Amino acid sequence: MKSLDAKLAEIKANPASRAFILADAKDADMAFGARAPGPRSYLSLRGERPARFSPEIWTRAEYGYRNLPEFLDIIREVVKQGMVDIMLMSAYVSEQLAIKEGLFRDSAVTPAARANDATDVWAVRHGCYTREPAQPFRSATIDQIQCGKLECDRSAESFPGANLGLYSVTFVNNLEQDRETLLAFKEFREEAERKKFRYFLEVFDPNVPSGVSQEKLGEFINDNIIRTLAGVPQSGRPVFLKIVYHGPRAMEELAQYDPNLIVGILGGSAGTTYDAFKLIHDAQKYGARVALFGRKINNAEHQLAFIEMLRFITEGKVSPEEAVRAYHGILRAKGIKPRLSLEKDLELTDQAMSYEGSGGTRNRITIPSGLPVRTAREETASIAQSATNGTPNWPVMSNGRPDFEKMNSSQRRAYDQHRLARKFL
């Protein structure tokens, strides 16, 4: 069984469960074009893939972005790691990895594909599309996502491609515009139900001025979600939601409204490491059961370590602040230069809510952790000490193995930091 299905069943059977669904959104090629694979500062263990650049025009390093083969290598590594439950891709990338390569055949990770690409995700260089009210549009068909061609053989129970898709809608508080969005969604839902295609629903904030103030956006989005799905029977409803996190009140209001509606959050623009870790911690605290992080993972200095920290936070093993420090310790131990100093990376910033991430100037707030902020060098030394001095900072059994039953929270954090440092060295 895929981990997604196991967790969905657990959440529905036990509302008090800590089961949390984590997705890596690697579908940005349907939005950003050549920039989608992200900066080349992080590559998989396979390393650089050959690229043909005219030396008299530019160098490979000067270009700065990964190419598609390098991007696919990272996806392979994340799937092999097994820390995420869903890998979201474009229909083309899903075809390469799921259908042609069979990457997910023996994996607990569920492949998914972006099922529509409305105009508010057309964030191409020099374009103006994201500044216009979102228009509904679909590049890929459900059949193409499921089996890589226009019509699937439906005599079989399963398909070689993805049978889970992301469908996004954007309400802009304009009657005609939102009506067209809902008509397109209705057409998709009916096709998905006929073809037994599962989907999750992404609801973006308005991408143009809507007349709804920022502090009221959560209420506007919640009401639109509930109103839209009220006319949809269980057979056509999304597996879960993906929305902007508008704070505790809005999250709790939506999460408690219907126990059958699983609420998830989107990651937004890159920001600081603390932005990402604090976001997933707070959203889970107030009712979210899913997080889909795209740019926050794709722009990380070390994606595998970043993902593992996200998982540790959702499991309650570390706090967001501790995770930032441990993450910087791993970077230091691996000789990777972080984008920001530890002190700067422990700042909380206001996130731009548009897909393009072109919001106004962000406000920076230093976290009131009450704990001394150690440098990356000090953090690494602290982690390394327990591995070299022969006296672990946690209880051990007679055979030398860690005794988890006797550990307190600080001892468990010390053990996890030690294990992470060893793993990524």
C-alpha positions as CSV (number, residue, x, y, z in Angstrom):
1,M,0.0,0.0,0.0
2,K,1.1,3.5,-0.8
3,S,1.8,5.6,2.3
4,L,-0.7,8.2,1.1
5,D,-3.6,5.6,1.2
6,A,-2.5,4.3,4.6
7,K,-2.4,7.8,6.1
8,L,-5.7,8.8,4.6
9,A,-7.3,5.7,6.1
10,E,-5.7,6.4,9.5
11,I,-6.8,10.0,9.5
12,K,-10.4,9.0,8.7
13,A,-10.5,6.2,11.3
14,N,-8.8,8.2,14.1
15,P,-9.2,12.0,14.0
16,A,-6.6,12.3,16.9
17,S,-3.9,10.6,14.8
18,R,-0.7,12.6,14.1
19,A,-0.5,11.1,10.6
20,F,0.6,13.8,8.2
21,I,0.8,13.8,4.4
22,L,3.9,15.5,2.9
23,A,4.2,16.2,-0.8
24,D,7.0,17.5,-2.9
25,A,5.7,19.7,-5.7
26,K,8.0,19.3,-8.6
27,D,5.5,20.6,-11.2
28,A,7.0,24.0,-11.7
29,D,7.8,23.5,-15.4
30,M,4.1,24.1,-16.0
31,A,4.6,27.6,-14.5
32,F,8.2,28.9,-14.7
33,G,9.6,27.3,-17.9
34,A,13.4,27.1,-18.0
35,R,13.8,28.4,-14.4
36,A,11.6,25.6,-13.0
37,P,14.3,23.1,-12.1
38,G,15.8,25.6,-9.7
39,P,19.3,26.8,-8.9
40,R,22.2,24.5,-9.6
41,S,23.7,25.1,-6.2
42,Y,22.2,21.7,-5.3
43,L,22.5,18.6,-7.5
44,S,21.8,14.9,-6.8
45,L,24.7,12.5,-6.0
46,R,24.9,11.8,-9.7
47,G,26.1,15.3,-10.2
48,E,26.1,17.5,-13.3
49,R,24.6,16.3,-16.5
50,P,26.3,17.4,-19.8
51,A,24.7,20.4,-21.4
52,R,25.5,22.1,-24.8
53,F,26.2,25.8,-24.3
54,S,28.0,28.0,-26.8
55,P,31.1,29.1,-24.8
56,E,31.2,32.4,-26.6
57,I,27.7,33.2,-25.4
58,W,27.7,31.9,-21.8
59,T,29.1,29.3,-19.5
60,R,27.2,26.5,-17.8
61,A,27.8,28.1,-14.4
62,E,26.7,31.5,-15.7
63,Y,23.3,30.1,-16.7
64,G,22.6,29.1,-13.1
65,Y,19.6,26.8,-13.4
66,R,19.5,23.0,-13.5
67,N,18.6,21.3,-16.7
68,L,15.8,18.7,-16.9
69,P,18.0,15.6,-16.6
70,E,19.5,17.1,-13.4
71,F,16.0,17.9,-12.2
72,L,14.8,14.3,-12.8
73,D,17.8,13.0,-10.9
74,I,16.7,15.0,-7.8
75,I,13.2,13.6,-8.1
76,R,14.6,10.1,-8.2
77,E,16.6,10.7,-5.1
78,V,13.6,12.2,-3.2
79,V,11.5,9.2,-4.2
80,K,14.2,6.8,-3.1
81,Q,14.5,8.6,0.3
82,G,10.8,7.8,0.9
83,M,10.1,10.7,3.3
84,V,7.4,12.3,1.1
85,D,4.0,10.6,0.4
86,I,3.3,12.3,-2.9
87,M,5.5,13.4,-5.8
88,L,3.7,16.0,-7.8
89,M,5.0,16.5,-11.4
90,S,3.9,17.8,-14.8
91,A,2.3,15.3,-17.1
92,Y,5.5,15.2,-19.2
93,V,7.8,14.5,-16.2
94,S,5.3,12.0,-14.8
95,E,5.4,10.2,-18.2
96,Q,9.2,10.0,-18.1
97,L,9.5,8.7,-14.6
98,A,6.2,6.9,-13.9
99,I,5.3,5.4,-17.2
100,K,8.6,4.9,-19.1
101,E,10.9,4.3,-16.1
102,G,8.5,2.7,-13.6
103,L,10.0,4.7,-10.8
104,F,7.0,4.4,-8.5
105,R,6.2,0.8,-9.2
106,D,7.9,-0.5,-6.0
107,S,7.8,2.7,-4.0
108,A,5.5,3.8,-1.2
109,V,5.4,7.3,-2.8
110,T,2.4,8.1,-4.9
111,P,2.9,9.9,-8.3
112,A,0.7,12.8,-9.1
113,A,0.4,15.2,-12.0
114,R,-0.8,18.8,-12.3
115,A,-4.2,18.3,-14.0
116,N,-4.7,21.9,-15.1
117,D,-2.6,25.0,-15.5
118,A,-4.9,28.1,-15.2
119,T,-3.3,31.3,-16.4
120,D,-2.3,32.5,-12.9
121,V,0.5,30.0,-12.9
122,W,1.9,31.2,-16.3
123,A,4.9,32.9,-14.5
124,V,7.2,33.1,-17.6
125,R,10.0,35.6,-17.8
126,H,8.8,39.0,-19.2
127,G,5.2,37.8,-19.2
128,C,2.2,39.7,-17.8
129,Y,-0.2,36.7,-17.5
130,T,-0.1,36.4,-13.7
131,R,-1.3,40.0,-13.4
132,E,-4.5,39.3,-15.2
133,P,-7.5,37.6,-13.6
134,A,-7.0,33.8,-13.7
135,Q,-8.5,32.1,-16.7
136,P,-9.3,28.3,-16.6
137,F,-7.1,26.2,-18.9
138,R,-6.0,22.5,-19.1
139,S,-3.0,21.3,-21.1
140,A,-3.0,17.6,-20.1
141,T,-6.0,15.3,-20.3
142,I,-6.8,12.7,-17.7
143,D,-6.0,9.9,-20.1
144,Q,-2.6,11.4,-20.9
145,I,-1.8,11.6,-17.2
146,Q,-3.0,8.0,-16.5
147,C,-1.4,6.3,-19.5
148,G,0.5,8.8,-21.6
149,K,-1.8,8.9,-24.6
150,L,-5.1,10.3,-25.7
151,E,-7.3,7.3,-24.8
152,C,-6.4,4.7,-22.2
153,D,-7.4,1.0,-22.2
154,R,-10.0,1.0,-19.5
155,S,-10.4,-2.8,-19.3
156,A,-7.5,-2.8,-16.8
157,E,-7.8,-1.9,-13.2
158,S,-4.7,0.2,-13.0
159,F,-2.7,2.6,-15.2
160,P,1.1,2.9,-15.7
161,G,1.0,6.7,-15.1
162,A,-0.4,8.8,-12.2
163,N,-4.0,8.3,-11.0
164,L,-3.9,11.3,-8.8
165,G,-3.9,14.9,-10.0
166,L,-3.9,18.5,-8.7
167,Y,-6.7,20.7,-9.9
168,S,-6.4,24.4,-9.0
169,V,-9.0,27.2,-8.9
170,T,-8.7,30.9,-8.2
171,F,-11.6,32.9,-7.0
172,V,-11.2,36.6,-7.7
173,N,-14.6,37.9,-6.4
174,N,-15.9,38.6,-9.9
175,L,-19.2,36.9,-10.8
176,E,-18.5,36.1,-14.5
177,Q,-14.9,35.2,-13.8
178,D,-15.6,32.9,-10.9
179,R,-18.5,31.3,-12.8
180,E,-16.3,30.4,-15.7
181,T,-13.8,28.9,-13.2
182,L,-16.5,26.8,-11.6
183,L,-17.9,25.6,-14.9
184,A,-14.4,24.3,-15.9
185,F,-14.0,22.6,-12.5
186,K,-17.4,21.0,-13.0
187,E,-16.4,19.6,-16.4
188,F,-13.2,18.2,-14.9
189,R,-14.9,16.7,-11.9
190,E,-17.4,14.8,-14.1
191,E,-14.7,13.5,-16.3
192,A,-12.6,12.5,-13.3
193,E,-15.5,10.6,-11.8
194,R,-16.2,8.7,-15.0
195,K,-12.5,7.7,-15.4
196,K,-12.0,6.9,-11.7
197,F,-9.3,9.6,-11.4
198,R,-8.5,10.9,-7.9
199,Y,-7.7,14.6,-7.5
200,F,-6.9,17.1,-4.8
201,L,-8.1,20.7,-5.0
202,E,-5.8,23.7,-4.8
203,V,-7.6,27.0,-4.0
204,F,-5.4,30.0,-4.6
205,D,-5.9,33.4,-3.1
206,P,-7.1,36.1,-5.7
207,N,-4.2,36.9,-8.0
208,V,-5.7,40.4,-8.8
209,P,-7.3,43.0,-6.5
210,S,-10.6,41.5,-5.3
211,G,-12.0,44.0,-2.9
212,V,-11.4,41.6,-0.1
213,S,-9.0,42.8,2.6
214,Q,-6.0,40.6,3.5
215,E,-7.4,39.9,7.0
216,K,-10.7,38.7,5.5
217,L,-9.2,36.5,2.8
218,G,-9.4,33.4,5.0
219,E,-13.1,33.8,5.4
220,F,-13.6,34.5,1.7
221,I,-11.7,31.3,0.7
222,N,-13.3,29.1,3.4
223,D,-16.8,30.1,2.3
224,N,-16.0,29.6,-1.4
225,I,-14.6,26.1,-0.7
226,I,-17.6,25.0,1.5
227,R,-20.1,26.5,-0.9
228,T,-18.5,25.0,-4.0
229,L,-18.2,21.5,-2.5
230,A,-21.7,21.5,-1.0
231,G,-23.1,20.6,-4.4
232,V,-20.6,17.8,-5.0
233,P,-21.4,14.2,-3.7
234,Q,-18.7,12.1,-2.2
235,S,-18.0,10.4,-5.5
236,G,-16.8,13.6,-7.0
237,R,-15.1,15.3,-4.1
238,P,-11.4,15.9,-3.8
239,V,-9.1,13.6,-1.7
240,F,-7.9,16.7,0.2
241,L,-7.5,20.5,-0.1
242,K,-4.4,22.6,-0.7
243,I,-4.8,26.2,0.4
244,V,-2.9,29.2,1.6
245,Y,-2.4,29.2,5.4
246,H,-4.3,32.2,6.6
247,G,-3.7,31.7,10.3
248,P,-5.1,29.7,13.2
249,R,-8.7,31.0,13.1
250,A,-9.2,30.3,9.4
251,M,-7.5,26.9,9.5
252,E,-9.5,25.8,12.6
253,E,-12.8,27.0,11.1
254,L,-12.3,25.0,7.9
255,A,-10.7,21.9,9.5
256,Q,-13.5,21.5,12.1
257,Y,-16.4,22.2,9.7
258,D,-16.4,18.7,8.1
259,P,-14.3,15.8,9.5
260,N,-14.4,14.2,6.0
261,L,-12.7,17.2,4.5
262,I,-8.9,16.9,4.8
263,V,-7.2,20.3,4.7
264,G,-3.7,20.9,3.5
265,I,-1.5,23.9,2.9
266,L,0.7,25.1,0.1
267,G,4.2,26.4,0.7
268,G,4.3,29.6,-1.2
269,S,7.6,31.4,-2.1
270,A,11.0,30.3,-0.8
271,G,11.5,32.7,2.1
272,T,13.7,31.6,5.1
273,T,14.1,28.0,6.4
274,Y,12.3,29.1,9.5
275,D,9.4,30.3,7.3
276,A,8.9,26.8,6.0
277,F,9.4,24.9,9.3
278,K,7.2,27.3,11.3
279,L,4.5,27.2,8.6
280,I,4.2,23.4,8.6
281,H,4.3,23.3,12.4
282,D,1.6,25.9,12.9
283,A,-0.7,24.6,10.2
284,Q,-0.6,21.1,11.6
285,K,-1.2,22.5,15.1
286,Y,-4.4,24.1,14.0
287,G,-5.9,21.3,11.8
288,A,-3.9,20.8,8.6
289,R,-3.1,17.2,7.7
290,V,-1.2,17.8,4.4
291,A,1.6,20.1,3.2
292,L,2.7,20.5,-0.4
293,F,6.0,22.4,-0.6
294,G,7.5,23.3,-4.0
295,R,9.9,26.2,-4.1
296,K,10.7,25.8,-0.4
297,I,12.1,22.3,-1.1
298,N,13.4,23.0,-4.6
299,N,15.5,26.0,-3.5
300,A,16.9,24.3,-0.3
301,E,20.6,24.0,-0.1
302,H,20.2,20.2,0.6
303,Q,16.8,18.9,-0.4
304,L,16.9,15.5,1.4
305,A,18.0,17.0,4.7
306,F,15.3,19.7,4.4
307,I,12.6,17.2,3.7
308,E,13.7,15.0,6.7
309,M,13.5,18.1,8.9
310,L,9.9,18.7,7.7
311,R,9.0,15.1,8.5
312,F,10.6,15.3,12.0
313,I,8.6,18.5,12.8
314,T,5.3,16.8,11.8
315,E,6.2,13.8,14.0
316,G,6.8,16.1,16.9
317,K,10.5,15.1,17.2
318,V,11.9,18.7,16.9
319,S,10.6,22.2,17.1
320,P,10.9,24.6,14.1
321,E,13.7,26.5,15.8
322,E,15.6,23.3,16.6
323,A,15.1,22.0,13.0
324,V,16.7,25.2,11.6
325,R,19.7,24.8,13.8
326,A,20.1,21.1,13.0
327,Y,19.7,21.8,9.3
328,H,22.5,24.4,9.4
329,G,24.6,21.9,11.3
330,I,24.2,19.4,8.5
331,L,25.1,22.0,5.9
332,R,28.2,23.0,7.8
333,A,29.2,19.4,8.2
334,K,28.8,18.8,4.5
335,G,30.7,21.9,3.6
336,I,27.7,23.5,2.0
337,K,27.4,27.3,2.2
338,P,23.9,28.3,3.4
339,R,22.1,31.1,1.5
340,L,21.6,32.9,4.8
341,S,23.4,32.9,8.1
342,L,21.8,31.0,10.9
343,E,20.7,34.2,12.6
344,K,19.0,35.4,9.3
345,D,17.6,32.0,8.6
346,L,15.9,32.1,12.1
347,E,13.8,35.1,11.0
348,L,10.1,34.9,10.1
349,T,9.1,36.8,7.0
350,D,5.7,37.7,5.5
351,Q,5.2,35.4,2.5
352,A,3.9,36.7,-0.8
353,M,0.7,34.8,-1.6
354,S,0.7,35.0,-5.4
355,Y,2.1,32.0,-7.4
356,E,4.7,34.2,-8.9
357,G,5.8,35.3,-5.5
358,S,5.9,39.0,-6.5
359,G,4.3,40.5,-3.4
360,G,5.3,43.6,-1.6
361,T,8.3,44.1,0.6
362,R,8.5,41.5,3.3
363,N,8.6,42.4,7.0
364,R,11.3,40.5,9.0
365,I,10.7,39.5,12.6
366,T,13.3,37.8,14.7
367,I,11.9,34.9,16.6
368,P,11.5,35.3,20.3
369,S,12.8,31.8,21.1
370,G,14.3,32.7,24.4
371,L,17.2,30.4,23.5
372,P,20.8,31.5,22.6
373,V,21.3,31.4,18.8
374,R,24.4,29.4,18.1
375,T,26.5,29.8,15.0
376,A,26.6,27.0,12.5
377,R,30.2,26.1,13.6
378,E,29.1,25.8,17.2
379,E,26.0,23.7,16.2
380,T,28.2,21.3,14.2
381,A,30.7,21.0,17.1
382,S,27.9,20.2,19.5
383,I,26.5,17.5,17.2
384,A,29.9,16.0,16.4
385,Q,30.9,15.9,20.1
386,S,28.4,13.1,21.0
387,A,29.8,11.0,18.1
388,T,33.5,11.3,19.1
389,N,33.7,11.5,22.9
390,G,32.3,8.0,23.5
391,T,29.7,9.3,26.0
392,P,26.3,9.7,24.3
393,N,24.0,12.5,25.6
394,W,21.1,10.0,25.8
395,P,20.3,6.8,27.7
396,V,21.6,3.5,26.2
397,M,20.8,-0.1,26.8
398,S,23.3,-2.8,27.8
399,N,24.0,-3.6,24.1
400,G,24.9,0.0,23.4
401,R,21.7,0.8,21.5
402,P,19.7,4.0,22.3
403,D,17.0,3.5,24.9
404,F,14.1,5.5,23.5
405,E,11.8,4.6,26.4
406,K,14.0,6.4,28.9
407,M,14.8,9.5,26.7
408,N,13.4,12.9,27.6
409,S,12.6,15.3,24.8
410,S,16.0,17.1,24.9
411,Q,17.9,13.8,24.8
412,R,15.8,12.6,21.8
413,R,16.6,15.8,20.0
414,A,20.3,15.3,20.7
415,Y,20.1,11.7,19.4
416,D,18.2,12.8,16.2
417,Q,20.7,15.6,15.5
418,H,23.6,13.1,16.0
419,R,21.9,10.6,13.6
420,L,21.2,13.3,11.0
421,A,24.8,14.5,11.1
422,R,26.1,11.0,10.6
423,K,23.6,10.3,7.8
424,F,24.3,13.3,5.6
425,L,28.1,13.4,6.1
